[in-house]
Amino acid sequence: MATFEITGASAADMGLIRSWAEEEGWNPGDSDRFAFVVADPEGFLVGRRGGEPVACISAVRYGDGFGFIGFYIARPDVRGQGYGMQLWRAAMQRLDGRLVGLDGVVAQQNNYRKSGFRPAWNNIRYEGAPQGEGDGEAEIVDAAFLPFGVLAAYDRQFFPESRDAFLAAWTGLPGRTALAAVRDGRVEGLGVVRPSSAAHRIGPLYAATPQVAAALLRRLAQHAPGGLVALDVPDANPEATALCEGLGLVPTFETARMYTGPAPRLALRELFGVTSLELG
């Protein structure tokens, strides 16, 4: 019988993990993995049977008290043989003692509940080409020209821990566009659009008002072929779901944001699109 072992992911493994995620219909960004490994180089695990990769998971540490689970995939031909559960235990052990979050697909949410996770809100993926015109009430600028410390401080309103290295890579990788909304010298919005195998993905999308969110969304969509974009919208912000529907976007996919303890206090009223279902 072939042995099963769990190892850290190599660069080649990260490419394989992306392809598995694409096969699951998750439409990961083409270059997301390059930012992911910056967040936590040891946070990606691969299960190998007889040396061959058959399953994967990410267990990324942020700061001293938070962690996030993602990329929990077993190859279809090995499902039901216990390999995924071994990886799950290894991932949770790596995050022991931390508040842990994940975005769970509908089919797995009951299993996550059995492991102590409780739902905080649902993320609804909206897709399409935003309709309408108008740039709202703030100036839209290239985020690359703002002091990075200002962007990092703004991001902290929407995430439980600082993630500066990840944020720098996420907003600055080639092929991406990061735009900020500025009014009276203050950042009032941030959005990033990135190429993907299907509709270009937008995330995060932060905004002080729905009008600012709409302006950012339309401007970001200009960088996508045909204006087709997809973003994962927390239903904990009813203005965000109403905005997407008002712009003619349609829901296509759903996950639940779940935590092992009380949900962190975030600026949910200004969160119009989460950064990543894989890393939070």
C-alpha positions as CSV (number, residue, x, y, z in Angstrom):
1,M,0.0,0.0,0.0
2,A,1.4,3.4,-1.0
3,T,2.4,5.6,1.9
4,F,0.7,8.9,2.6
5,E,2.7,11.9,3.8
6,I,2.0,15.6,4.3
7,T,4.6,18.2,3.1
8,G,4.8,21.9,2.5
9,A,3.9,23.0,-1.0
10,S,6.6,23.7,-3.6
11,A,6.3,26.3,-6.3
12,A,5.1,23.6,-8.7
13,D,2.6,22.4,-6.1
14,M,1.1,26.0,-5.9
15,G,0.5,25.8,-9.6
16,L,-1.2,22.5,-9.2
17,I,-3.3,23.8,-6.3
18,R,-4.5,26.6,-8.5
19,S,-5.5,24.2,-11.3
20,W,-7.4,22.0,-8.8
21,A,-9.3,25.1,-7.6
22,E,-10.2,26.0,-11.1
23,E,-11.5,22.5,-11.7
24,E,-13.8,23.0,-8.7
25,G,-15.3,26.1,-10.4
26,W,-13.8,28.6,-8.0
27,N,-12.2,30.8,-10.7
28,P,-9.0,31.7,-8.8
29,G,-6.9,34.7,-10.0
30,D,-4.2,33.8,-12.4
31,S,-1.4,35.1,-10.2
32,D,-3.0,34.8,-6.7
33,R,-0.6,32.2,-5.6
34,F,2.4,34.6,-5.8
35,A,0.7,36.8,-3.2
36,F,-0.5,33.8,-1.1
37,V,3.0,32.4,-0.5
38,V,4.1,35.9,0.7
39,A,1.4,35.8,3.3
40,D,2.8,32.6,4.9
41,P,5.3,30.6,3.0
42,E,4.7,27.5,5.2
43,G,1.0,27.8,5.2
44,F,0.3,25.5,2.2
45,L,0.2,21.8,2.7
46,V,0.0,19.0,0.2
47,G,-0.9,15.3,0.8
48,R,1.1,12.9,-1.2
49,R,0.3,9.2,-1.8
50,G,3.3,7.3,-3.0
51,G,4.9,10.7,-3.7
52,E,2.1,11.9,-5.9
53,P,0.0,14.9,-4.8
54,V,-3.6,13.9,-4.1
55,A,-4.9,16.6,-1.7
56,C,-4.1,20.1,-0.5
57,I,-5.1,22.7,2.1
58,S,-3.9,26.1,3.2
59,A,-3.6,27.1,6.9
60,V,-2.2,30.6,6.8
61,R,-1.2,32.4,10.0
62,Y,-1.8,36.1,10.5
63,G,-0.2,37.9,13.4
64,D,-0.3,36.1,16.7
65,G,-4.0,35.3,16.9
66,F,-5.7,34.7,13.6
67,G,-5.6,32.0,10.9
68,F,-7.5,31.1,7.8
69,I,-8.2,27.8,6.1
70,G,-8.6,27.5,2.3
71,F,-7.9,25.4,-0.7
72,Y,-9.3,22.3,1.0
73,I,-9.4,19.9,-1.9
74,A,-8.9,16.2,-2.4
75,R,-8.6,14.8,-5.9
76,P,-11.9,13.3,-7.0
77,D,-10.5,9.8,-7.5
78,V,-9.2,9.6,-3.8
79,R,-12.2,11.2,-2.0
80,G,-13.7,9.1,0.8
81,Q,-10.3,7.5,1.7
82,G,-9.4,9.7,4.6
83,Y,-6.6,11.7,3.0
84,G,-8.5,15.0,3.2
85,M,-9.3,14.5,6.9
86,Q,-5.6,13.9,7.7
87,L,-4.8,17.2,5.9
88,W,-7.6,18.9,7.8
89,R,-6.2,17.8,11.2
90,A,-2.7,18.9,10.2
91,A,-4.0,22.3,9.1
92,M,-6.0,22.9,12.3
93,Q,-3.0,21.8,14.4
94,R,-0.9,24.4,12.6
95,L,-3.5,27.1,13.7
96,D,-4.0,25.7,17.2
97,G,-4.8,28.4,19.7
98,R,-5.9,31.0,17.1
99,L,-9.3,32.2,16.0
100,V,-9.7,30.5,12.6
101,G,-11.8,31.6,9.7
102,L,-12.8,30.0,6.4
103,D,-15.2,30.4,3.5
104,G,-17.1,27.1,3.3
105,V,-19.0,25.9,0.2
106,V,-22.6,24.9,0.9
107,A,-21.9,21.1,0.6
108,Q,-19.3,21.3,3.4
109,Q,-20.8,23.7,5.9
110,N,-22.3,21.0,8.1
111,N,-18.9,19.3,8.3
112,Y,-17.2,22.6,9.3
113,R,-19.8,23.0,12.1
114,K,-18.8,19.6,13.5
115,S,-15.3,21.0,13.7
116,G,-16.4,24.0,15.8
117,F,-17.0,26.6,13.1
118,R,-20.1,28.8,13.2
119,P,-21.4,31.0,10.3
120,A,-21.0,34.7,10.5
121,W,-22.4,35.7,7.1
122,N,-22.7,34.4,3.5
123,N,-20.6,35.6,0.6
124,I,-22.5,35.8,-2.6
125,R,-20.6,35.8,-5.9
126,Y,-22.0,38.4,-8.3
127,E,-20.9,38.4,-11.9
128,G,-21.5,40.5,-15.0
129,A,-20.7,43.8,-16.5
130,P,-21.8,46.7,-14.3
131,Q,-24.4,48.9,-15.8
132,G,-25.0,52.6,-15.5
133,E,-22.7,55.6,-15.4
134,G,-21.3,58.1,-13.0
135,D,-18.2,58.3,-10.8
136,G,-19.8,59.1,-7.5
137,E,-18.5,61.5,-4.9
138,A,-14.8,60.8,-4.6
139,E,-11.7,61.1,-6.8
140,I,-10.5,57.7,-8.2
141,V,-6.7,57.4,-8.3
142,D,-4.1,54.7,-8.9
143,A,-3.5,53.2,-5.5
144,A,0.2,52.7,-6.3
145,F,0.8,56.4,-5.9
146,L,-0.6,56.5,-2.3
147,P,1.7,55.9,0.7
148,F,1.6,52.2,1.3
149,G,1.3,52.8,5.1
150,V,-2.0,54.6,4.4
151,L,-3.4,51.7,2.4
152,A,-2.2,49.1,5.0
153,A,-3.9,51.1,7.8
154,Y,-7.1,51.3,5.8
155,D,-7.1,47.5,5.1
156,R,-6.9,46.9,8.9
157,Q,-10.5,48.1,9.2
158,F,-11.6,45.0,7.3
159,F,-9.2,42.3,8.5
160,P,-8.5,40.9,12.0
161,E,-4.7,41.3,11.7
162,S,-2.2,43.3,9.7
163,R,-1.1,41.6,6.4
164,D,1.2,44.2,4.9
165,A,3.4,41.9,2.9
166,F,0.4,40.1,1.4
167,L,-1.3,43.4,0.7
168,A,1.8,44.8,-1.1
169,A,1.9,41.8,-3.4
170,W,-1.8,41.5,-3.9
171,T,-2.2,45.1,-5.0
172,G,1.1,45.3,-7.0
173,L,1.4,42.1,-9.0
174,P,1.8,42.6,-12.8
175,G,-1.5,42.5,-14.7
176,R,-3.5,43.8,-11.8
177,T,-5.1,47.2,-11.3
178,A,-5.6,48.7,-7.8
179,L,-7.7,51.9,-7.5
180,A,-8.4,54.0,-4.4
181,A,-11.1,56.5,-3.8
182,V,-9.9,59.7,-2.1
183,R,-11.8,62.7,-0.7
184,D,-10.3,65.6,1.1
185,G,-7.1,63.7,1.5
186,R,-8.7,60.6,3.1
187,V,-8.9,57.2,1.6
188,E,-12.6,56.2,1.3
189,G,-12.3,53.2,-0.9
190,L,-10.0,50.6,-2.3
191,G,-10.5,48.0,-5.1
192,V,-8.3,45.5,-6.9
193,V,-9.2,43.7,-10.2
194,R,-7.1,40.7,-11.4
195,P,-7.2,38.4,-14.4
196,S,-8.8,35.0,-13.9
197,S,-9.6,32.1,-16.2
198,A,-13.2,33.3,-16.4
199,A,-14.6,36.7,-15.4
200,H,-11.9,39.0,-13.9
201,R,-12.1,38.9,-10.1
202,I,-12.5,42.0,-8.0
203,G,-11.4,41.9,-4.4
204,P,-11.2,43.6,-2.1
205,L,-13.8,46.2,-2.6
206,Y,-14.0,48.7,0.3
207,A,-16.0,51.9,0.2
208,A,-17.3,54.5,2.6
209,T,-20.7,54.6,0.7
210,P,-22.5,52.6,-2.0
211,Q,-21.8,55.5,-4.4
212,V,-18.1,55.2,-3.9
213,A,-18.3,51.4,-4.3
214,A,-20.2,51.8,-7.6
215,A,-17.7,54.2,-8.9
216,L,-14.8,51.9,-8.1
217,L,-16.6,48.9,-9.4
218,R,-17.3,50.5,-12.8
219,R,-13.8,51.8,-13.1
220,L,-12.2,48.5,-12.2
221,A,-14.5,46.7,-14.8
222,Q,-13.0,48.9,-17.5
223,H,-9.8,46.8,-17.0
224,A,-11.6,43.5,-17.7
225,P,-12.4,42.1,-21.2
226,G,-16.0,43.1,-22.0
227,G,-16.3,44.6,-18.6
228,L,-17.1,41.2,-17.1
229,V,-16.2,40.9,-13.5
230,A,-16.9,38.7,-10.4
231,L,-16.8,39.7,-6.8
232,D,-17.7,37.9,-3.5
233,V,-20.1,40.1,-1.6
234,P,-20.9,39.7,2.1
235,D,-24.7,39.6,2.8
236,A,-23.9,41.1,6.2
237,N,-23.8,44.4,4.2
238,P,-27.3,44.6,2.6
239,E,-26.2,47.8,0.7
240,A,-23.5,45.7,-1.1
241,T,-25.9,43.1,-2.4
242,A,-28.4,45.8,-3.4
243,L,-25.7,47.6,-5.2
244,C,-24.7,44.6,-7.3
245,E,-28.3,43.8,-8.2
246,G,-28.9,47.4,-9.1
247,L,-25.8,47.3,-11.4
248,G,-27.2,44.3,-13.2
249,L,-24.9,41.7,-11.7
250,V,-26.2,38.2,-11.1
251,P,-25.5,35.7,-8.2
252,T,-23.7,32.6,-9.3
253,F,-22.0,31.0,-6.3
254,E,-22.2,31.1,-2.5
255,T,-20.0,30.4,0.5
256,A,-20.4,31.0,4.2
257,R,-17.8,32.9,6.2
258,M,-17.3,30.8,9.4
259,Y,-15.2,31.2,12.5
260,T,-14.2,29.0,15.4
261,G,-15.1,31.7,17.9
262,P,-16.8,35.1,18.0
263,A,-16.6,36.9,14.6
264,P,-14.0,39.7,14.6
265,R,-15.2,43.2,14.6
266,L,-14.9,44.5,11.0
267,A,-16.2,47.5,9.1
268,L,-18.8,45.4,7.4
269,R,-20.9,48.4,6.3
270,E,-18.0,49.4,4.2
271,L,-17.1,45.9,3.0
272,F,-18.5,45.5,-0.5
273,G,-16.3,42.6,-1.7
274,V,-14.0,40.3,0.3
275,T,-10.4,40.0,-0.8
276,S,-10.1,36.2,-1.3
277,L,-12.2,33.2,-0.4
278,E,-8.9,31.3,0.1
279,L,-7.1,33.7,2.4
280,G,-9.8,35.9,3.8
